[in-house]
Amino acid sequence: MTAADFHALAARVFEAYDDGNYAAALAALNGGRSEHPDRDSDLTFWAACLRARLGETNEALAELQDGIKRGLWWSPGALVDSDLDPVRSTSRWKTILSHCEATAAERLTHRPGPLIRVADHGRGTVIVIQGARARYEEVSDTWQAAIPLEWTVVTPAATEPVMNGTWAWPHSIEDAARGLMDDLAEIEIEEPLVLGGFSIGSAIAAHLINTSTLLAEALVVVSPASVEDFAELRRVANRGLPLLIVGGFSDTRVGKYRSLEADLKDNTNVVVELIDGLGHAPPADLHLRVSRFLARVRGG
């Protein structure tokens, strides 16, 4: 099965979850679970969360414990998910948490530094912020292919280790921002600085701009996610910074994207591009969209 098939399954699960129909979400998950053995970690975690929501405490804990027997583990940042609140007072939970914390701590000692592509001719720097969970090498490859060679591209890994060599952000945007800034402390950033973010990385990027933690001159977000119903992107737009928002009509957030587009239609500094057939992923022509946008930025 392809990544698109998994994203379609995830969309069905989260659509039912967002409607509060946890039984339907669990049924959808179980219906496609055997087809995605490579996503066992995600599916097991989601199943545990849904069972906890349904009041099936023992079954939720069994999902996690059986996963650990199969070699799975989850980052402490993921385990703070409020869906799991009903199981936290049990001794079985404490054993699960202790195992995951120890595993994550060991993996964290091997966290890589940022990947950097140095510009051929210095036009500026683009710092790319990944989504909730990703292989940062793949994130770097995607954005390096999209950004003209005249720009330096910096891709930090997220700060929490996840299974299979991926990295994730903590639940707190503030904690994510602090971890990212630690990575950038020793890197010389050539201006102008542009931030790029995918999914929840867009919210982290917006937070860095809105708090003036990074003095960026523009922001590019792809398939953005939010912790504030996109208020953070509205604040960036109202600062007058050039802002490119790329999303898909097949993304589960398309309704919010349309609302965002309507709210920002009078902001001449904002470009919203919604693409037919695109789900929660970068478009195939991201390089064209980013190149056009960077041409508007000083030094582009």
SULVENCOR-V368322 format. One record per backbone hydrogen bond with DSSP energy under -0.5 kcal/mol. CO is the residue of the C=O (numbers start at 1). NH is the residue of the N-H. E is the energy in kcal/mol with one decimal. If there is no record, write none. Layout:
CO_NH_E / CO_NH_E
//
This chain:
2_6_-1.8 / 3_7_-2.6 / 4_8_-2.1 / 5_9_-2.1 / 6_10_-2.9 / 7_11_-2.3 / 8_12_-1.8 / 9_13_-2.4 / 10_14_-2.8 / 11_15_-2.0 / 12_16_-1.8 / 13_17_-2.3 / 14_18_-2.8 / 15_19_-1.1 / 16_21_-2.4 / 17_20_-2.0 / 20_22_-1.3 / 21_25_-2.0 / 22_26_-2.4 / 23_27_-2.3 / 24_28_-2.4 / 25_29_-2.4 / 26_30_-2.9 / 27_31_-1.9 / 28_32_-1.1 / 29_32_-0.9 / 29_33_-0.9 / 32_35_-1.0 / 33_36_-1.6 / 36_39_-1.9 / 37_40_-1.3 / 39_43_-2.6 / 40_44_-2.6 / 41_45_-2.1 / 42_46_-2.8 / 43_47_-2.3 / 44_48_-2.3 / 45_49_-2.4 / 46_50_-2.6 / 47_51_-2.6 / 48_52_-2.3 / 49_53_-2.3 / 50_54_-1.8 / 51_56_-2.9 / 52_55_-1.4 / 55_57_-1.5 / 56_60_-2.5 / 57_61_-2.3 / 58_62_-2.3 / 59_63_-2.1 / 60_64_-1.5 / 61_65_-2.8 / 62_66_-2.9 / 63_67_-1.7 / 64_68_-2.3 / 65_69_-1.8 / 66_70_-1.1 / 67_70_-0.6 / 67_72_-2.7 / 68_71_-1.7 / 75_78_-0.7 / 75_79_-1.9 / 76_80_-0.6 / 77_80_-0.5 / 78_81_-1.7 / 81_84_-1.9 / 82_85_-1.8 / 84_87_-1.9 / 84_88_-0.5 / 85_88_-1.3 / 87_90_-1.5 / 90_94_-1.5 / 91_95_-1.7 / 92_96_-2.0 / 93_97_-3.1 / 94_98_-2.2 / 95_99_-2.1 / 96_100_-2.3 / 97_101_-2.8 / 98_102_-2.1 / 99_103_-2.1 / 100_104_-2.8 / 101_105_-2.3 / 102_106_-1.7 / 103_107_-2.1 / 104_108_-2.3 / 105_109_-0.8 / 106_109_-0.8 / 107_110_-2.0 / 108_111_-1.7 / 115_155_-3.1 / 116_118_-0.6 / 117_153_-2.2 / 124_152_-2.6 / 125_127_-0.5 / 125_194_-2.9 / 126_128_-0.6 / 126_154_-2.6 / 127_196_-2.8 / 128_130_-0.6 / 128_156_-0.7 / 129_198_-2.1 / 132_169_-1.0 / 134_136_-0.7 / 134_167_-2.7 / 135_138_-0.8 / 135_139_-1.9 / 136_140_-2.6 / 137_141_-2.3 / 138_142_-2.3 / 139_143_-2.3 / 140_144_-2.9 / 141_145_-1.8 / 142_146_-0.7 / 143_147_-1.4 / 148_151_-2.1 / 149_120_-2.2 / 150_123_-2.1 / 152_126_-3.0 / 153_117_-2.8 / 154_128_-2.9 / 155_115_-2.6 / 160_168_-3.2 / 162_165_-0.6 / 163_166_-1.4 / 166_162_-2.7 / 167_134_-1.9 / 168_160_-2.6 / 172_176_-2.2 / 173_177_-2.6 / 174_178_-2.2 / 175_179_-2.2 / 176_180_-2.2 / 177_181_-2.5 / 178_182_-1.8 / 179_183_-1.3 / 180_184_-1.4 / 181_185_-0.8 / 182_185_-0.6 / 184_187_-1.7 / 187_189_-0.6 / 188_190_-0.6 / 190_125_-0.6 / 192_125_-2.3 / 193_217_-3.5 / 193_218_-0.7 / 194_127_-2.3 / 195_220_-2.6 / 196_129_-3.1 / 197_222_-2.5 / 198_201_-2.4 / 199_202_-1.9 / 199_203_-0.5 / 199_225_-1.8 / 200_204_-1.7 / 201_205_-2.4 / 202_206_-2.4 / 203_207_-2.2 / 204_208_-2.2 / 205_209_-1.7 / 206_210_-3.2 / 207_211_-1.9 / 208_213_-1.6 / 208_214_-1.8 / 209_212_-1.5 / 214_216_-1.8 / 217_242_-0.8 / 218_195_-2.1 / 219_244_-2.4 / 220_197_-2.4 / 221_246_-2.7 / 222_199_-2.2 / 228_231_-1.5 / 230_234_-1.8 / 231_235_-2.1 / 232_236_-1.7 / 233_237_-2.5 / 234_238_-2.3 / 235_239_-0.9 / 236_239_-0.9 / 236_241_-1.1 / 237_240_-1.5 / 242_219_-2.1 / 243_245_-0.5 / 243_271_-2.9 / 244_221_-2.9 / 244_246_-0.5 / 245_247_-0.5 / 245_273_-3.2 / 246_223_-3.4 / 247_275_-2.1 / 248_251_-1.4 / 251_254_-1.9 / 253_256_-0.7 / 253_257_-2.2 / 254_258_-2.5 / 255_259_-1.9 / 256_260_-2.5 / 257_261_-2.7 / 258_262_-2.4 / 259_263_-2.5 / 260_264_-1.8 / 262_265_-0.9 / 264_267_-2.0 / 266_268_-0.9 / 267_270_-1.8 / 269_243_-2.4 / 271_245_-3.0 / 271_273_-0.5 / 272_274_-0.5 / 273_247_-2.3 / 275_249_-2.5 / 275_278_-1.4 / 278_250_-2.1 / 278_251_-0.5 / 279_281_-1.8 / 283_286_-1.4 / 285_288_-0.7 / 285_289_-1.7 / 286_290_-2.9 / 287_291_-2.1 / 288_292_-2.1 / 289_293_-1.8 / 290_294_-3.0 / 291_295_-1.4 / 293_296_-1.9 / 294_297_-1.0 / 297_300_-2.9
//
